[in-house]
């Protein structure tokens, strides 16, 4: 892929993707916290993988 095409596709991805950071306080058990963190990490990695494929 040409560098300009890559930048164009990446810009389109950034426009459509959520890039917000939300900080919340919640009463959760430690095991629930670990599950949320693990899922969040998987979502982040999937987004990174998608960008690398584009």
VENQUI-V387620 format. One record per pair of residues at least 24 apart in sequence whose C-alpha atoms are under 6 Angstrom apart, sorted by the first residue. I is the first residue (numbers start at 1). J is the second residue. If there is no record, write none. Layout:
BEGIN
I/J, I/J
END
This chain:
BEGIN
none
END
